[in-house]
Amino acid sequence: MLGPERGALSPELTARCQYLVRIPAAFSLNVATAGAIVMYDRLRSLGRFGSRPVAERAEAPAPAPHVQGAPRKRTRRG
């Protein structure tokens, strides 16, 4: 759950959370956009998302090695 850029989550929602992460900033910080950029970079660099751990403090299984496909030959249409 991401809260608003200015303000806070409601006390009811905060009570339902296991963990709270607060990022102090002197200016408005769009964390959703930053997260989207990180996930896009991960998708482009790994080609997929790795498995997530199934328990707290558990190690995630290593992702399968990436296999590059054969080169594509393109013809020029003219």
Wavefront OBJ file of the C-alpha trace (Angstrom):
o trace
v 0.000 0.000 0.000
v 1.370 3.392 -0.935
v 0.153 6.450 0.880
v -0.397 9.936 -0.492
v 2.529 12.196 -1.286
v 1.270 14.692 1.250
v -0.492 13.262 4.242
v -0.631 9.830 5.810
v -2.492 6.531 5.719
v -5.592 6.293 7.859
v -5.136 4.846 11.370
v -7.378 1.896 10.392
v -5.182 1.019 7.416
v -1.983 1.533 9.413
v -3.255 -0.924 12.047
v -3.674 -3.623 9.365
v -0.082 -3.292 8.089
v 2.681 -5.599 9.267
v 5.438 -3.172 8.298
v 5.529 0.565 7.754
v 8.253 2.285 5.766
v 8.430 6.036 5.922
v 10.705 8.005 3.629
v 11.373 11.467 5.030
v 11.825 14.128 2.373
v 11.939 17.899 2.321
v 10.006 17.905 -0.973
v 7.294 15.897 -2.691
v 8.690 12.504 -3.687
v 6.778 10.264 -6.073
v 7.719 6.817 -4.770
v 5.286 5.035 -7.097
v 7.123 6.365 -10.145
v 10.490 5.439 -8.643
v 9.216 1.920 -7.942
v 7.885 1.605 -11.482
v 11.266 2.629 -12.900
v 13.074 0.031 -10.758
v 10.625 -2.724 -11.769
v 10.893 -1.751 -15.449
v 14.697 -1.930 -15.231
v 14.479 -5.347 -13.540
v 12.133 -6.632 -16.221
v 14.411 -5.358 -19.013
v 17.629 -6.643 -17.436
v 16.398 -10.041 -16.221
v 13.680 -10.686 -18.772
v 11.401 -11.934 -16.013
v 10.773 -11.627 -12.290
v 12.439 -14.040 -9.895
v 10.484 -16.098 -7.387
v 9.694 -14.501 -4.072
v 10.562 -16.075 -0.733
v 7.651 -17.876 0.909
v 8.442 -16.910 4.512
v 10.006 -14.048 6.389
v 13.831 -14.174 6.294
v 13.704 -17.055 3.814
v 15.997 -16.932 0.820
v 14.424 -16.713 -2.588
v 15.347 -19.458 -5.043
v 17.850 -18.367 -7.666
v 16.224 -17.434 -10.985
v 16.854 -19.659 -13.971
v 19.670 -18.414 -16.228
v 18.577 -16.148 -19.050
v 18.839 -17.652 -22.512
v 19.293 -15.261 -25.412
v 17.447 -16.195 -28.576
v 19.066 -16.549 -31.996
v 19.754 -13.346 -33.952
v 16.919 -12.113 -36.129
v 17.678 -11.386 -39.755
v 15.663 -8.507 -41.048
v 15.105 -7.685 -44.666
v 14.701 -4.203 -45.978
v 11.397 -3.541 -47.694
v 11.609 -1.013 -50.397
l 1 2 3 4 5 6 7 8 9 10 11 12 13 14 15 16 17 18 19 20 21 22 23 24 25 26 27 28 29 30 31 32 33 34 35 36 37 38 39 40 41 42 43 44 45 46 47 48 49 50 51 52 53 54 55 56 57 58 59 60 61 62 63 64 65 66 67 68 69 70 71 72 73 74 75 76 77 78
